[in-house]
Amino acid sequence: MTKGTIKNPMVQTDEWEFIYYKRGTAGSFRTGLYDLYWRADLVNQAKLESAFPELWVLRQYQQEPGYWEDLQDRVQRLA
């Protein structure tokens, strides 16, 4: 994805939770879950994703070039 290209202008609930986490304002459960995900290997990340489907956002952040910039652009457009 090239910078400035926004696939979907909406910000999904799971993405807002990730934004709160990145800003340091997520709740303690969400922060703990995300921190656990980052510490896990790929096999255990997949297990966590099966139990908590909202973790797709972290996978996108980790694996899709330009996703974070796209998400930030979409959030800014709503401000």
C-alpha contacts under 8 A as a table, 3 or more apart, distances in Angstrom:
res1	aa1	res2	aa2	distance
1	M	5	T	6.67
1	M	65	P	7.02
1	M	66	G	5.88
1	M	67	Y	7.84
2	T	5	T	5.68
2	T	66	G	6.96
3	K	66	G	6.86
3	K	69	E	7.21
3	K	70	D	7.24
4	G	70	D	7.21
4	G	73	D	7.65
5	T	70	D	7.24
6	I	9	P	6.21
6	I	70	D	5.98
6	I	73	D	7.73
6	I	74	R	7.31
8	N	11	V	7.95
9	P	74	R	5.67
10	M	74	R	6.72
11	V	15	E	6.15
11	V	16	W	6.74
11	V	71	L	7.33
11	V	74	R	6.50
11	V	75	V	6.74
12	Q	15	E	5.16
12	Q	16	W	6.41
13	T	16	W	5.08
13	T	17	E	6.41
14	D	17	E	5.15
14	D	18	F	6.47
14	D	54	E	5.67
14	D	55	L	7.78
14	D	57	V	6.75
15	E	18	F	5.01
15	E	19	I	6.23
15	E	57	V	6.24
15	E	71	L	7.76
16	W	19	I	4.93
16	W	20	Y	6.23
17	E	20	Y	5.11
17	E	21	Y	6.27
17	E	26	A	6.74
17	E	30	R	7.91
18	F	21	Y	4.91
18	F	22	K	6.18
18	F	26	A	7.89
18	F	57	V	7.16
18	F	58	L	7.68
19	I	22	K	5.09
19	I	23	R	6.16
20	Y	23	R	5.04
20	Y	24	G	6.10
20	Y	25	T	4.95
20	Y	26	A	4.84
21	Y	24	G	5.02
21	Y	25	T	5.77
21	Y	26	A	4.62
21	Y	27	G	8.00
21	Y	30	R	7.56
21	Y	31	T	6.31
22	K	25	T	7.66
23	R	26	A	7.71
26	A	30	R	6.21
26	A	31	T	5.99
27	G	30	R	5.45
27	G	31	T	6.08
28	S	31	T	5.07
28	S	32	G	6.00
29	F	32	G	5.11
29	F	33	L	6.06
30	R	33	L	5.04
30	R	34	Y	6.08
31	T	34	Y	5.25
31	T	35	D	6.03
32	G	35	D	5.09
32	G	36	L	6.04
33	L	36	L	5.09
33	L	37	Y	6.20
34	Y	37	Y	4.99
34	Y	38	W	6.34
34	Y	55	L	7.87
34	Y	58	L	7.86
35	D	38	W	5.21
35	D	39	R	6.41
36	L	39	R	5.14
36	L	40	A	6.24
37	Y	40	A	5.23
37	Y	44	N	7.94
37	Y	45	Q	5.76
37	Y	48	L	7.09
38	W	45	Q	7.97
40	A	43	V	7.79
40	A	44	N	5.54
40	A	45	Q	5.63
41	D	44	N	5.43
41	D	45	Q	6.00
42	L	45	Q	4.94
42	L	46	A	6.20
43	V	46	A	5.26
43	V	47	K	6.50
44	N	47	K	4.87
44	N	48	L	6.14
45	Q	48	L	5.05
45	Q	49	E	6.15
46	A	49	E	5.00
46	A	50	S	6.29
47	K	50	S	5.16
47	K	51	A	6.50
48	L	51	A	5.15
48	L	52	F	5.83
48	L	53	P	7.98
48	L	55	L	7.68
49	E	52	F	4.87
49	E	53	P	4.99
49	E	54	E	7.24
49	E	55	L	5.50
49	E	56	W	6.80
50	S	53	P	5.79
52	F	55	L	5.97
53	P	56	W	6.11
54	E	57	V	6.57
55	L	58	L	5.39
55	L	59	R	6.73
56	W	59	R	5.07
56	W	60	Q	6.19
57	V	60	Q	5.04
57	V	61	Y	6.12
58	L	61	Y	4.93
58	L	62	Q	6.01
59	R	62	Q	5.03
59	R	63	Q	5.89
59	R	64	E	7.90
60	Q	63	Q	5.26
60	Q	64	E	5.20
60	Q	67	Y	6.55
61	Y	64	E	6.04
61	Y	65	P	7.76
61	Y	67	Y	5.87
61	Y	68	W	5.86
64	E	67	Y	5.62
65	P	68	W	7.80
66	G	69	E	5.30
66	G	70	D	6.07
67	Y	70	D	5.04
67	Y	71	L	6.10
68	W	71	L	5.07
68	W	72	Q	6.15
69	E	72	Q	5.10
69	E	73	D	6.15
70	D	73	D	5.08
70	D	74	R	6.24
71	L	74	R	5.10
71	L	75	V	6.22
72	Q	75	V	5.11
72	Q	76	Q	6.12
73	D	76	Q	5.09
73	D	77	R	6.24
74	R	77	R	5.18
74	R	78	L	6.67
75	V	78	L	5.31
75	V	79	A	6.61
76	Q	79	A	5.14
